[in-house]
């Protein structure tokens, strides 16, 4: 006889996971545009540039080669893992054994598998916030407990070692570091990364560091690499990365993770039972991206730097909005609590969720509310869309709140 109760058809663990807020906002914006609404969406963290031609050509050639029509090692093509090791040395100065690299289906799979490799039921992960919306959900899926530590505009959205220490308990297993940050664009300097890394080492906890925006920094900012600054952490650090943001390859779904052999082996075993190898054509495209001309990266970064200046300056013209200069990635994260209670055509909002809904209805601008990344009172806006759309979208906000 079944002992299930009504409403329990779906597992409690999956039932507790919410949809990705950023993808939901992007999907809604696209649906409204398809219905004829002139919606401008600032939701998705997706460059508007096409994938560079030489990468696409490599994929076309890979399609014609029968060896790419078959299974390959779950860990990833050996030549791609060697290229990732060379790229890692080139960009961060870290030496990594290609055998300790696992190629994944995008950065999200790397994120989940990193937590799955080290987290047991009830383990706590300190999560500096505002945080990418996927981190806490991935932690919970692994049976862990996210412990948010929120930074504010005044600290440029960066947490201190003292704040991290205040959140540490006997159950703390790891700390998450994302720099440059999604959603804030904050960049931890090498000195700040050193402080956090030394603290983690002294406390005997793991570091999971997401470096996918490493090549997108501005105004002379330089992202710190925890393994470069604190090499003694190598036995307790998992590094996440991928080609999506740097090479405008979000849809190709190629990420990777590297770290200690035992953790990578565990994650590889898991992947062998879930997705197996990443699509070979995508792996060949990623290989071309990492080994081909890198001037395309500079060109896209220059465009992002220009767009960043435009959106920051225009947002600061709106009374009630405050934000620091984001030093990396392609997001701004303004504090919009000063807009709460403002009359907008006879209506007002008390949360950023309510405000985002009102803005979409009144101005056809789609934004991701701060509740997706932590407390209310904020928006995340991606400036990975075209210059004209940025100007028009922020102009609409300026008119709405004039």
MIMIBA-639074 format. One line per field, with one value per residue (C-alpha): chain; y, x, z. Coordinates in steps of 0.2 Angstrom, whole numbers, plus 2048, in hexadecimal, padded with zeros to 3 digits. Layout:
MIMIBA-639074
chain <- (A  ...)
v <- (Y  ...)
u <- (X  ...)
w <- (Z  ...)
END
This chain:
MIMIBA-639074
chain <- (A  A  A  A  A  A  A  A  A  A  A  A  A  A  A  A  A  A  A  A  A  A  A  A  A  A  A  A  A  A  A  A  A  A  A  A  A  A  A  A  A  A  A  A  A  A  A  A  A  A  A  A  A  A  A  A  A  A  A  A  A  A  A  A  A  A  A  A  A  A  A  A  A  A  A  A  A  A  A  A  A  A  A  A  A  A  A  A  A  A  A  A  A  A  A  A  A  A  A  A  A  A  A  A  A  A  A  A  A  A  A  A  A  A  A  A  A  A  A  A  A  A  A  A  A  A  A  A  A  A  A  A  A  A  A  A  A  A  A  A  A  A  A  A  A  A  A  A  A  A  A  A  A  A  A  A  A  A  A  A  A  A  A  A  A  A  A  A  A  A  A  A  A  A  A  A  A  A  A  A  A  A  A  A  A  A  A  A  A  A  A  A  A  A  A  A  A  A  A  A  A  A  A  A  A  A  A  A  A  A  A  A  A  A  A  A  A  A  A  A  A  A  A  A  A  A  A  A  A  A  A  A  A  A  A  A  A  A  A  A  A  A  A  A  A  A  A  A  A  A  A  A  A  A  A  A  A  A  A  A  A  A  A  A  A  A  A  A  A  A  A  A  A  A  A  A  A  A  A  A  A  A  A  A  A  A  A  A  A  A  A  A  A  A  A  A  A  A  A  A  A  A  A  A  A  A  A  A  A  A  A  A  A  A  A  A  A  A  A  A  A  A  A  A  A  A  A  A  A  A  A  A  A  A  A  A  A  A  A  A  A  A  A  A  A  A  A  A  A  A  A  A  A  A  A  A  A  A  A  A  A  A  A  A  A  A  A  A  A  A  A  A  A  A  A  A  A  A  A  A  A  A  A  A  A  A  A  A  A  A  A  A  A  A  A  A  A  A  A  A  A  A)
v <- (800  811  81D  82C  83B  847  853  848  842  84D  84B  857  85C  860  868  874  87B  88A  88E  899  8AB  8B1  8A5  8A8  8BB  8B8  8AC  8B8  8C6  8BB  8B5  8C7  8CC  8BE  8C4  8D5  8DF  8EA  8E2  8E5  8D8  8DA  8C9  8BC  8BC  8B8  8C2  8C8  8C5  8B6  8A8  8AD  8A6  89B  892  88F  889  87C  876  874  86A  85F  85B  853  848  838  836  844  83A  82D  82D  834  834  83B  846  84F  84E  84C  85A  866  862  866  876  87B  877  883  890  88F  892  8A0  8AA  8A6  89F  88F  87E  871  85F  85B  84B  855  85F  85A  862  865  86A  87C  885  87F  86D  871  87B  86D  860  86A  86A  858  853  85A  85D  851  853  862  869  87C  887  899  8A2  8B5  8BF  8C5  8B4  8AC  8A4  893  891  88F  883  878  878  872  865  85D  85D  86C  87C  88D  89A  8AB  8BA  8C9  8D8  8E9  8F7  900  8F1  8F0  8E0  8D7  8CE  8CE  8C0  8C6  8C4  8B3  8AE  8B3  8A7  898  88A  878  873  87E  874  881  893  899  8A6  8AE  8BC  8C5  8C3  8BE  8C8  8D7  8D9  8DA  8D5  8CF  8D5  8C9  8D0  8CD  8BC  8B8  8BD  8B2  8A3  8A4  8A4  895  88C  890  88A  87A  87D  87B  889  888  896  89B  8A3  8A4  8B7  8B8  8C0  8CE  8DB  8EE  8FE  8F4  8E8  8D7  8C8  8BE  8AC  8A3  895  8A1  8AB  89D  88D  883  882  877  868  870  87B  877  884  887  88E  88D  895  89C  8AE  8B2  8AB  8AE  89C  89A  88E  882  87C  879  87C  874  871  86D  869  85A  849  841  84E  84F  83C  83C  84A  840  830  83A  841  830  82B  83B  844  83B  845  857  857  854  862  86E  868  86B  87C  880  879  885  894  890  88D  89A  8AD  8B6  8C7  8C3  8C3  8D4  8DB  8D5  8DB  8EC  8EC  8E7  8F5  902  8FB  8FA  90D  911  907  90D  91F  91E  915  921  92F  927  92E  920  914  912  906  904  902  8EF  8EA  8DA  8CE  8D7  8DB  8EA  8E8  8F8  8FB  900  901  914  911  907  910  91C  920  918  91C  91A  90A  907  8F8  8F2  8E5  8E3  8D5  8E0  8EE  8E3  8DE  8F0  8F5  8E7  8EC  8FE  900  8EF  8ED  8DC  8DB  8CE  8D3  8D1  8C4  8B8  8BB  8C0  8CE  8D9  8EB  8E7  8E3  8DA  8E1  8D9  8E4  8D6  8DD  8E9  8FC  902  8F6  8FC  90E  90C  900  90C  91B  913  911  923  928  91D  924  936)
u <- (800  807  80B  80D  802  7F9  805  814  816  825  834  835  847  842  832  83C  846  840  842  851  84B  856  851  83F  840  849  83C  82E  836  838  826  81F  82A  823  812  816  81B  82B  833  846  84D  85B  859  864  877  87A  885  87C  88B  88B  898  8A8  8A9  8B9  8B0  8A0  8AB  8B4  8A3  89E  8AD  8AB  899  8A0  8AD  8A5  8B0  8A5  896  89A  89C  8AC  8B3  8A6  8B4  8B6  8C1  8D3  8D9  8CC  8D1  8E3  8DD  8D4  8E4  8EE  8E1  8E0  8F3  8F2  8E4  8E7  8F8  8F1  8F9  8EB  8ED  8E1  8DC  8D5  8C9  8B7  8AE  89C  88C  88E  892  882  887  898  890  884  892  89E  892  88D  89F  8A2  891  889  878  877  888  888  88F  892  88B  890  882  87A  87D  879  868  86E  87A  86E  863  872  878  866  865  875  86D  878  872  876  87C  87A  886  87F  88A  883  885  891  89D  89C  893  8A2  8A2  8B0  8BA  8B2  8A0  8A5  8AC  89C  892  89E  898  89D  893  89B  8A3  8A6  8A6  8A0  8AA  8A4  8AF  8AC  89A  88A  87E  888  897  8A2  8B4  8BE  8D0  8DF  8E1  8CF  8D0  8E0  8D7  8C8  8D3  8DE  8CF  8C8  8D8  8DA  8C8  8CB  8BC  8BA  8B9  8AF  8B4  8AA  8B5  8AA  8AB  8BE  8C1  8B4  8BC  8BD  8C6  8D6  8CD  8D6  8CD  8D6  8D8  8D7  8E3  8F0  8EF  8ED  8F5  8F4  8E1  8E3  8DD  8CD  8C8  8BD  8BD  8AF  8B0  8AA  8AA  898  89B  8AD  8A9  897  893  885  87B  88A  889  89C  8A2  8AF  8B5  8C6  8CD  8D3  8D4  8C7  8BA  8BC  8BB  8AB  8A3  8A9  8A0  890  891  894  883  87A  87F  88F  89A  896  890  8A0  89D  89B  8AB  8B4  8AD  8B3  8C5  8C5  8C0  8CE  8DB  8D6  8D9  8D5  8D2  8BF  8BF  8C7  8BA  8AB  8B3  8B5  8A3  89D  8A8  89F  88E  892  896  886  87A  883  882  870  86A  872  868  858  854  853  860  871  87F  892  89C  89C  8AE  8AA  89E  890  883  87E  875  86D  865  853  84C  84A  83D  832  821  824  814  814  804  7FA  803  812  81D  824  830  83C  831  822  82C  832  821  81B  829  826  814  816  827  829  83A  83E  84A  84F  849  856  84C  853  865  861  858  84B  84F  85A  85A  866  868  873  87C  880  873  875  879  869  85F  868  865  853  84F  857  84F  83E  843  848  837  82D  836  837)
w <- (800  7FB  80A  7FF  803  7F7  7EF  7F2  7E0  7DE  7E9  7F7  7F2  7E0  7E5  7F0  7E1  7D9  7C6  7C1  7C3  7B6  7A9  7AE  7AB  79B  795  79A  790  781  782  783  774  76A  76F  767  777  775  785  788  794  79F  7A7  79F  7A2  78F  783  774  769  75D  762  758  747  749  757  74D  73F  74A  750  73D  73A  749  743  734  73D  742  751  759  756  764  777  77E  790  79C  7A3  792  783  788  77D  784  795  790  788  798  7A2  797  797  7AA  7AB  79F  7A8  7BA  7BC  7C3  7BE  7BD  7B8  7A9  7B1  7BF  7B3  7B0  7A1  7A5  79C  7A0  7B0  7B9  7B8  7BF  7CD  7D2  7D1  7DB  7E9  7E7  7E8  7F9  802  80D  815  821  81C  81B  80D  810  802  7FF  7F9  7EE  7E6  7D5  7D7  7D3  7E1  7F0  7E6  7E1  7F3  7F9  7EC  7F3  804  80A  813  80B  817  80F  814  80C  806  803  7F6  803  803  7F0  7F2  7F9  80A  817  81F  830  828  822  833  83B  830  833  83E  842  833  826  818  80B  805  7F4  7EB  7DB  7D4  7C9  7D0  7C9  7CD  7D3  7C8  7D8  7D6  7E5  7E4  7E5  7F7  7FC  7F4  7FE  80E  80B  805  814  81F  816  818  82A  82D  823  818  805  7F8  7E9  7DD  7CE  7C2  7B2  7B1  7B3  7A2  7A5  7B0  7AD  7B3  7B7  7C3  7C5  7CB  7D8  7D6  7E7  7E2  7DB  7EB  7F8  7EF  7FF  7FC  7ED  7F6  7FB  7EC  7DE  7CF  7C3  7B2  7A0  78F  790  795  78E  77D  77B  77B  788  77D  779  78C  790  7A1  7AC  7BE  7C5  7D6  7E0  7D8  7E4  7E2  7CF  7CF  7D9  7CE  7BE  7C4  7C7  7B6  7AE  7B5  7B0  7A0  79B  790  78A  778  76E  761  770  777  766  766  777  772  764  770  77C  76F  762  761  771  769  769  77C  77C  76F  779  78A  782  77D  78E  796  78B  78F  7A2  7A2  799  7A4  7B4  7B0  7AA  7B9  7C5  7BD  7C4  7D5  7E2  7DA  7E0  7DA  7DB  7CB  7C7  7C4  7BA  7B1  7A8  7B5  7C0  7D0  7D6  7E6  7E1  7F3  7F0  7E3  7EF  7F2  7E3  7DA  7C9  7C0  7D0  7D5  7E0  7E6  7F6  7F0  7E1  7DB  7DB  7D3  7C5  7C1  7C1  7B6  7A9  7A8  7A7  79D  795  79D  7A5  7B4  7C1  7D2  7E1  7EA  7DD  7E4  7F6  7FF  7F6  7F1  7E2  7D0  7C5  7B4  7A7  79A  78F  782  775  778  770  77B  78B  787  782  791  79E  796  799  7AB  7AC  7A5  7B0  7C0  7BB)
END
